[in-house]
């Protein structure tokens, strides 16, 4: 991206709507309720021929520094300081307020380029608010309608005028073309295929989920080493799924902070439903999910529901027992947690669980190593030859049951995909094979191929019967 732009303004002037318009996706939550956005949300914006990073921010309000609104204001001011340009959004429909005047003065003091944007200019009676915006002393306002996409060309011209042509259109770097090695087929026919090695340099997407007030945002801030995400004693501070990037031992990690997930019966308000839906999208988009438990009150019913949801989505999972610094007898509590993990989560047999403290940073390196190890298993591939030798041994040790006097035969097995590992078994009468035998095979795969903690899928395929469609002659 060539430059960074922060969208600022008082609450409910349409900042998130403009953000979604510029990134071309409905990433930020939008609602009529003021103050929906709380954290900084970055995105990749496209405006005609401009390409830049756009940052959605919380509505600026006058509030005490220790209050939630005060901490939100600090996050927005940090976004302004890091940006190259600010889009100061005012509501042309309702006109200016004293808060707009105070924000304009704050932006002037910072001395950075500012584009004054008069949103909702398509509404009746918006002309008075548009002309009032001149009194802010930030130049000519740009009339737009973020909801309907009007005025985007004028906004593009205003950004170029504020930054300059050279800053808005940086020269493209020449990319050297290197020789590409084309792999040649080697080996003899029937040779066992090579199992792909794990790529430990590929960027990793990790979602942090859990109940409200479990310490998810505090954990990410500790990883980053800065107060990047809004935190506090209040439950349910995070609403949007915010992504942040950082490096761990040379590998890029993209983490998604998500809203706390309460029981479905308690989710009544529309805004909370939108937040939960955003969390579910983050889970589906992630490669690995860290489920944060409150170690002082672990294994609530909702915790178990969240683990089950993550595994049903096919994601790799790691448990993090947060707030470990508040535990008085760690050894006894740790033994109890291990017993409960095995007993209450049989579908996640062998899942990695790490005691941590997001407040003090204890256990974070161990948590990251568990994340990498689990992702390695999630990406694992096993050769067909090894699988078929294993399948033959499993049938010798525990043959499939005979149904209606006829034995079920498992003929052939192969891995059809990874992420999560999925296998296809060719057999006779697949519809008659009991679920208990499938669990037996899954447990065998976990033990014999060292595949703990990740969901494993087994599908069956029966050969077509060429005589099934023919009727007997009478």
C-alpha positions as CSV (number, residue, x, y, z in Angstrom):
1,X,0.0,0.0,0.0
2,X,1.3,3.5,-0.9
3,X,-0.1,5.5,2.1
4,X,-2.4,5.2,5.1
5,X,-5.6,7.1,5.7
6,X,-7.6,7.3,9.0
7,X,-11.3,7.9,9.0
8,X,-12.2,10.1,12.0
9,X,-15.3,11.9,13.2
10,X,-17.9,12.0,16.0
11,X,-20.1,8.9,16.5
12,X,-22.8,8.0,13.9
13,X,-21.6,10.1,11.0
14,X,-21.1,7.1,8.7
15,X,-17.4,6.3,9.1
16,X,-17.8,2.5,9.0
17,X,-20.1,2.8,6.0
18,X,-17.5,4.8,4.2
19,X,-14.8,2.2,5.3
20,X,-16.9,-0.6,3.8
21,X,-17.4,1.4,0.6
22,X,-13.7,1.9,0.1
23,X,-12.6,-1.7,0.9
24,X,-15.5,-3.0,-1.2
25,X,-16.6,-5.4,1.5
26,X,-18.9,-5.3,4.5
27,X,-16.1,-5.8,7.0
28,X,-17.0,-3.2,9.6
29,X,-20.2,-3.6,11.6
30,X,-22.8,-0.9,10.7
31,X,-25.8,-0.1,12.9
32,X,-27.9,3.0,13.7
33,X,-26.7,2.8,17.3
34,X,-23.9,5.4,18.0
35,X,-20.5,4.1,19.0
36,X,-20.6,0.7,17.3
37,X,-16.9,0.8,16.3
38,X,-14.5,0.7,19.2
39,X,-11.2,-0.6,17.9
40,X,-9.0,0.5,15.0
41,X,-9.8,-1.7,11.9
42,X,-7.4,-1.6,9.0
43,X,-8.3,-2.5,5.4
44,X,-7.0,-2.3,1.8
45,X,-8.9,0.4,0.0
46,X,-9.5,1.0,-3.7
47,X,-10.7,4.4,-4.9
48,X,-10.6,4.5,-8.7
49,X,-6.9,4.3,-9.4
50,X,-5.8,4.9,-5.8
51,X,-4.6,2.0,-3.6
52,X,-4.0,2.7,0.1
53,X,-4.5,1.4,3.6
54,X,-7.7,2.7,5.3
55,X,-8.3,2.6,9.0
56,X,-11.7,2.8,10.6
57,X,-11.8,4.3,14.0
58,X,-14.2,4.9,16.9
59,X,-16.2,8.1,17.2
60,X,-14.3,10.8,19.0
61,X,-16.0,12.1,22.2
62,X,-15.0,14.2,25.1
63,X,-14.6,11.8,28.0
64,X,-12.3,11.0,31.0
65,X,-9.2,9.1,30.1
66,X,-10.0,6.1,32.3
67,X,-13.5,5.6,31.0
68,X,-14.3,3.4,28.1
69,X,-15.0,6.4,25.8
70,X,-11.7,7.9,26.9
71,X,-9.8,4.7,26.0
72,X,-11.6,4.6,22.6
73,X,-10.5,8.2,22.0
74,X,-6.9,7.2,22.7
75,X,-7.1,4.5,20.1
76,X,-8.4,6.9,17.5
77,X,-5.7,9.5,18.3
78,X,-3.1,6.8,17.8
79,X,-4.6,6.0,14.4
80,X,-4.4,9.7,13.5
81,X,-0.7,9.9,14.5
82,X,0.2,6.8,12.5
83,X,-1.7,7.8,9.3
84,X,-0.5,10.0,6.5
85,X,-3.9,11.7,6.0
86,X,-7.2,11.9,7.9
87,X,-10.7,11.9,6.4
88,X,-12.7,14.1,8.8
89,X,-16.3,13.0,8.3
90,X,-19.1,15.3,9.3
91,X,-22.9,14.7,9.0
92,X,-24.3,17.2,6.4
93,X,-27.8,16.1,7.3
94,X,-27.8,17.1,11.0
95,X,-25.2,19.8,10.7
96,X,-22.2,20.7,12.9
97,X,-22.0,20.2,16.6
98,X,-19.5,21.5,19.2
99,X,-17.8,18.1,19.1
100,X,-17.1,18.6,15.4
101,X,-15.5,22.0,16.2
102,X,-13.3,20.5,18.9
103,X,-12.2,17.7,16.7
104,X,-11.3,20.1,13.9
105,X,-9.1,22.0,16.3
106,X,-7.4,18.8,17.4
107,X,-6.6,17.8,13.8
108,X,-5.2,21.3,13.0
109,X,-2.9,21.0,16.0
110,X,-1.4,17.8,14.6
111,X,-0.4,19.5,11.4
112,X,-1.1,16.5,9.1
113,X,-3.1,16.6,5.8
114,X,-6.9,16.5,6.4
115,X,-9.7,16.0,3.9
116,X,-13.1,17.3,5.2
117,X,-15.9,15.0,4.1
118,X,-19.5,16.0,4.3
119,X,-21.4,12.6,4.4
120,X,-25.1,12.1,3.8
121,X,-25.2,14.9,1.3
122,X,-27.9,13.1,-0.7
123,X,-30.5,13.8,2.0
124,X,-32.9,16.7,1.8
125,X,-31.9,19.7,3.8
126,X,-28.2,18.8,3.7
127,X,-27.1,22.0,2.0
128,X,-27.1,24.0,5.2
129,X,-24.9,21.4,6.9
130,X,-22.6,21.3,3.9
131,X,-22.0,25.1,3.9
132,X,-21.6,25.1,7.7
133,X,-18.6,22.8,7.3
134,X,-16.6,25.7,5.7
135,X,-16.6,27.3,9.2
136,X,-14.3,24.5,10.5
137,X,-11.4,26.1,8.7
138,X,-10.2,22.8,7.1
139,X,-10.8,23.8,3.5
140,X,-13.6,23.0,1.1
141,X,-15.7,20.0,2.2
142,X,-16.2,17.1,-0.2
143,X,-19.9,16.1,-0.4
144,X,-20.4,12.4,-0.6
145,X,-22.9,9.6,0.2
146,X,-21.1,6.7,1.6
147,X,-24.2,4.5,1.6
148,X,-25.0,5.1,-2.0
149,X,-21.5,5.6,-3.4
150,X,-22.0,9.2,-4.6
151,X,-19.1,11.7,-4.7
152,X,-16.3,9.0,-4.8
153,X,-14.5,10.7,-7.7
154,X,-14.5,14.0,-5.9
155,X,-13.1,12.3,-2.8
156,X,-10.4,10.7,-4.9
157,X,-9.4,14.2,-6.3
158,X,-9.4,15.7,-2.8
159,X,-7.1,13.0,-1.5
160,X,-4.6,13.5,-4.3
161,X,-4.7,17.3,-3.8
162,X,-4.0,16.9,-0.1
163,X,-1.1,14.4,-0.5
164,X,0.3,15.4,-3.8
165,X,0.7,13.4,-7.0
166,X,4.1,11.8,-5.9
167,X,2.8,10.6,-2.6
168,X,-0.5,9.4,-4.0
169,X,1.1,7.5,-6.9
170,X,4.5,6.2,-5.7
171,X,6.7,4.7,-8.5
172,X,6.4,1.0,-9.0
173,X,9.4,-1.1,-8.1
174,X,10.9,-3.2,-10.9
175,X,10.5,-6.9,-10.1
176,X,13.4,-9.0,-11.4
177,X,12.4,-12.1,-13.3
178,X,14.3,-15.2,-12.1
179,X,14.5,-18.6,-13.7
180,X,11.8,-21.0,-12.6
181,X,12.7,-24.6,-12.0
182,X,10.2,-26.9,-13.4
183,X,10.1,-30.2,-11.5
184,X,10.6,-33.2,-13.6
185,X,8.9,-36.6,-12.9
186,X,11.3,-39.0,-11.2
187,X,11.1,-42.4,-9.7
188,X,9.7,-45.6,-11.0
189,X,6.0,-46.5,-11.4
190,X,4.5,-47.7,-8.1
191,X,7.0,-45.8,-6.0
192,X,5.5,-44.5,-2.8
193,X,4.6,-40.8,-3.2
194,X,6.5,-38.4,-1.1
195,X,4.7,-36.8,1.9
196,X,4.9,-33.0,1.6
197,X,7.0,-31.2,4.2
198,X,5.5,-28.6,6.4
199,X,6.1,-25.0,5.3
200,X,7.1,-23.2,8.4
201,X,7.6,-19.9,6.6
202,X,4.0,-19.5,5.3
203,X,1.9,-16.8,7.1
204,X,-0.5,-18.2,9.7
205,X,-4.0,-17.0,10.4
206,X,-5.1,-17.4,14.0
207,X,-8.4,-16.5,15.5
208,X,-8.7,-15.8,19.3
209,X,-12.2,-16.7,20.6
210,X,-13.9,-17.3,23.9
211,X,-16.5,-16.0,26.3
212,X,-16.8,-12.3,27.1
213,X,-14.1,-10.9,29.5
214,X,-11.9,-14.0,29.1
215,X,-8.9,-11.8,28.3
216,X,-8.6,-12.2,24.5
217,X,-7.7,-8.6,23.6
218,X,-5.2,-8.4,26.5
219,X,-3.6,-11.5,25.2
220,X,-3.1,-10.1,21.7
221,X,-1.8,-6.8,23.2
222,X,0.8,-8.8,25.1
223,X,1.9,-10.6,21.9
224,X,2.3,-7.2,20.1
225,X,4.0,-5.5,23.0
226,X,1.6,-2.4,22.7
227,X,-2.0,-1.4,23.6
228,X,-3.2,-2.0,20.1
229,X,-6.6,-3.3,21.1
230,X,-9.1,-1.8,23.5
231,X,-9.2,-3.5,26.8
232,X,-10.8,-2.9,30.2
233,X,-12.7,-4.5,33.1
234,X,-16.0,-4.2,31.2
235,X,-17.3,-7.3,29.5
236,X,-18.1,-7.2,25.8
237,X,-15.8,-4.4,24.8
238,X,-14.7,-5.9,21.5
239,X,-17.4,-5.9,18.8
240,X,-15.7,-6.2,15.4
241,X,-13.2,-9.0,14.5
242,X,-10.0,-7.0,14.3
243,X,-6.9,-8.4,12.5
244,X,-3.3,-7.6,13.5
245,X,0.0,-8.8,12.1
246,X,3.3,-9.5,13.9
247,X,6.3,-11.7,13.5
248,X,7.1,-14.7,15.8
249,X,10.6,-16.1,15.2
250,X,10.6,-14.9,11.6
251,X,7.1,-16.1,10.7
252,X,4.2,-13.8,10.0
253,X,1.2,-14.3,12.3
254,X,-2.1,-12.7,11.5
255,X,-4.3,-12.8,14.6
256,X,-8.0,-12.0,14.7
257,X,-9.4,-10.6,17.9
258,X,-13.1,-11.5,18.2
259,X,-16.2,-10.5,20.2
260,X,-17.0,-12.7,23.2
261,X,-19.6,-15.4,22.5
262,X,-22.4,-15.8,25.0
263,X,-25.1,-18.4,25.0
264,X,-27.4,-18.1,22.0
265,X,-30.5,-17.6,24.3
266,X,-28.8,-14.5,25.8
267,X,-28.0,-12.9,22.5
268,X,-31.0,-10.7,21.9
269,X,-29.8,-7.3,20.7
270,X,-29.2,-6.9,16.9
271,X,-25.7,-5.5,17.5
272,X,-24.5,-8.5,19.5
273,X,-25.9,-10.8,16.8
274,X,-23.8,-9.0,14.2
275,X,-20.8,-9.3,16.5
276,X,-21.3,-13.0,16.9
277,X,-21.7,-13.5,13.1
278,X,-18.5,-11.6,12.6
279,X,-16.8,-13.9,15.0
280,X,-18.1,-17.0,13.1
281,X,-16.7,-15.5,9.9
282,X,-13.3,-15.1,11.6
283,X,-13.3,-18.8,12.7
284,X,-14.1,-19.9,9.1
285,X,-11.4,-17.7,7.7
286,X,-8.7,-18.7,10.2
287,X,-6.4,-21.8,10.0
288,X,-6.1,-22.2,13.7
289,X,-8.3,-21.1,16.6
290,X,-7.1,-20.4,20.1
291,X,-10.0,-20.8,22.6
292,X,-9.4,-18.7,25.6
293,X,-10.8,-20.0,28.9
294,X,-11.0,-18.1,32.1
295,X,-8.9,-20.3,34.4
296,X,-10.8,-19.0,37.5
297,X,-14.1,-20.3,36.1
298,X,-13.2,-22.8,33.4
299,X,-15.3,-25.3,31.5
300,X,-18.6,-23.3,31.6
301,X,-21.2,-24.8,29.3
302,X,-20.5,-22.1,26.7
303,X,-16.8,-23.0,26.6
304,X,-17.7,-26.5,25.6
305,X,-20.1,-25.2,22.9
306,X,-17.3,-23.0,21.5
307,X,-14.9,-25.9,21.3
308,X,-17.4,-28.1,19.6
309,X,-18.3,-25.3,17.1
310,X,-14.6,-24.8,16.2
311,X,-14.1,-28.5,15.6
312,X,-17.2,-28.9,13.6
313,X,-15.9,-26.1,11.3
314,X,-12.8,-28.3,10.8
315,X,-10.4,-25.8,12.4
316,X,-7.4,-26.8,14.4
317,X,-7.7,-25.7,18.0
318,X,-5.6,-24.9,21.0
319,X,-6.9,-24.2,24.5
320,X,-5.4,-21.3,26.5
321,X,-6.3,-21.1,30.2
322,X,-5.9,-17.4,30.8
323,X,-5.5,-15.4,34.1
324,X,-3.1,-18.1,35.5
325,X,-1.5,-15.4,37.6
326,X,-4.7,-15.4,39.7
327,X,-4.5,-19.1,40.6
328,X,-3.3,-19.8,44.1
329,X,-2.6,-23.5,43.8
330,X,-1.4,-24.0,40.2
331,X,-0.3,-27.6,40.4
332,X,-3.6,-28.9,41.8
333,X,-5.6,-26.7,39.4
334,X,-3.6,-27.9,36.4
335,X,-4.1,-31.6,37.3
336,X,-7.9,-30.9,37.6
337,X,-8.0,-29.1,34.2
338,X,-6.2,-31.9,32.5
339,X,-8.7,-34.4,33.9
340,X,-11.7,-32.3,32.8
341,X,-10.2,-31.7,29.4
342,X,-10.0,-35.4,28.7
343,X,-13.4,-36.1,30.2
344,X,-15.5,-33.2,28.8
345,X,-13.9,-32.9,25.4
346,X,-13.7,-36.5,24.0
347,X,-14.2,-35.2,20.5
348,X,-10.9,-33.3,20.9
349,X,-8.7,-36.1,22.1
350,X,-5.1,-34.9,22.7
351,X,-6.0,-31.2,22.3
352,X,-3.1,-29.0,23.4
353,X,-3.9,-26.9,26.5
354,X,-1.6,-24.2,27.8
355,X,-1.8,-22.2,31.1
356,X,-1.1,-18.5,30.3
357,X,-1.4,-15.0,31.7
358,X,-2.1,-12.3,29.2
359,X,-1.5,-9.7,31.9
360,X,2.1,-10.8,32.8
361,X,3.0,-12.6,29.5
362,X,3.6,-16.0,31.2
363,X,3.3,-19.0,28.9
364,X,3.0,-17.1,25.6
365,X,6.0,-18.7,24.0
366,X,4.7,-22.2,24.9
367,X,1.3,-21.2,23.5
368,X,2.8,-20.1,20.2
369,X,4.8,-23.3,20.0
370,X,1.6,-25.3,20.6
371,X,-0.1,-23.3,17.8
372,X,2.7,-24.1,15.3
373,X,2.8,-27.8,16.3
374,X,-1.0,-28.1,16.0
375,X,-1.0,-26.4,12.6
376,X,1.7,-28.8,11.5
377,X,-0.7,-31.7,12.3
378,X,-3.6,-29.9,10.6
379,X,-1.6,-29.7,7.4
380,X,-0.3,-33.3,7.6
381,X,-0.5,-35.7,4.6
382,X,0.1,-39.4,4.8
383,X,1.0,-41.5,1.8
384,X,-1.5,-44.0,0.4
385,X,0.9,-46.9,0.8
386,X,1.3,-46.3,4.5
387,X,-2.4,-45.8,4.9
388,X,-3.3,-49.1,3.3
389,X,-0.7,-51.0,5.3
390,X,-2.2,-49.4,8.4
391,X,-5.8,-50.2,7.4
392,X,-4.9,-53.9,6.9
393,X,-3.4,-54.1,10.4
394,X,-6.5,-52.4,11.9
395,X,-8.8,-54.9,10.3
396,X,-6.6,-57.8,11.6
397,X,-6.7,-56.4,15.2
398,X,-10.4,-55.5,15.1
399,X,-12.3,-56.7,12.0
400,X,-15.4,-54.8,10.9
401,X,-18.6,-56.3,12.2
402,X,-20.8,-58.6,10.3
403,X,-24.2,-57.2,9.6
404,X,-27.1,-59.6,8.7
405,X,-24.5,-62.3,8.5
406,X,-22.4,-60.6,5.9
407,X,-18.9,-59.2,6.7
408,X,-18.1,-55.6,5.7
409,X,-14.8,-55.4,3.8
410,X,-12.6,-52.3,3.8
411,X,-10.6,-52.5,0.6
412,X,-8.6,-49.3,0.0
413,X,-7.8,-46.1,1.8
414,X,-6.3,-42.7,0.7
415,X,-6.1,-39.2,2.0
416,X,-8.2,-36.9,-0.1
417,X,-7.3,-33.6,1.6
418,X,-5.6,-31.9,4.5
419,X,-6.7,-28.8,6.6
420,X,-8.3,-30.8,8.2
421,X,-7.1,-34.3,7.3
422,X,-9.8,-36.2,5.5
423,X,-9.6,-39.8,4.2
424,X,-11.6,-41.9,1.8
425,X,-12.2,-45.6,2.3
426,X,-13.5,-47.9,-0.4
427,X,-15.6,-50.6,1.2
428,X,-18.7,-52.8,0.7
429,X,-22.0,-51.8,2.3
430,X,-20.7,-48.5,3.7
431,X,-24.2,-47.6,4.8
432,X,-24.2,-50.6,7.3
433,X,-20.8,-49.7,8.9
434,X,-21.5,-48.5,12.5
435,X,-20.4,-45.2,13.8
436,X,-18.4,-47.0,16.6
437,X,-16.0,-48.5,14.0
438,X,-15.4,-45.1,12.4
439,X,-14.4,-43.8,15.9
440,X,-12.1,-46.8,16.3
441,X,-10.4,-45.9,13.0
442,X,-10.1,-42.1,13.9
443,X,-8.6,-43.0,17.3
444,X,-6.1,-45.3,15.5
445,X,-5.1,-42.6,13.1
446,X,-4.5,-40.2,16.0
447,X,-2.3,-42.7,17.9
448,X,-0.4,-44.3,15.0
449,X,0.3,-41.2,12.9
450,X,0.7,-38.7,15.8
451,X,-2.3,-36.6,14.9
452,X,-3.7,-35.2,18.2
453,X,-6.1,-32.3,18.7
454,X,-7.3,-31.8,15.1
455,X,-10.6,-32.9,13.6
456,X,-10.3,-36.0,11.4
457,X,-12.8,-36.8,8.7
458,X,-13.4,-40.3,7.2
459,X,-15.7,-40.8,4.3
460,X,-16.7,-44.1,2.7
461,X,-17.4,-45.1,-0.9
462,X,-19.0,-48.2,-2.1
463,X,-18.5,-49.5,-5.7
464,X,-21.5,-49.3,-7.9
465,X,-23.5,-52.5,-8.3
466,X,-23.9,-53.1,-12.1
467,X,-27.0,-55.3,-11.5
468,X,-28.8,-53.0,-9.1
469,X,-30.9,-51.4,-11.8
470,X,-31.9,-54.6,-13.4
471,X,-35.2,-56.2,-12.4
472,X,-35.7,-60.0,-12.0
473,X,-37.8,-61.6,-14.7
474,X,-41.0,-63.0,-13.4
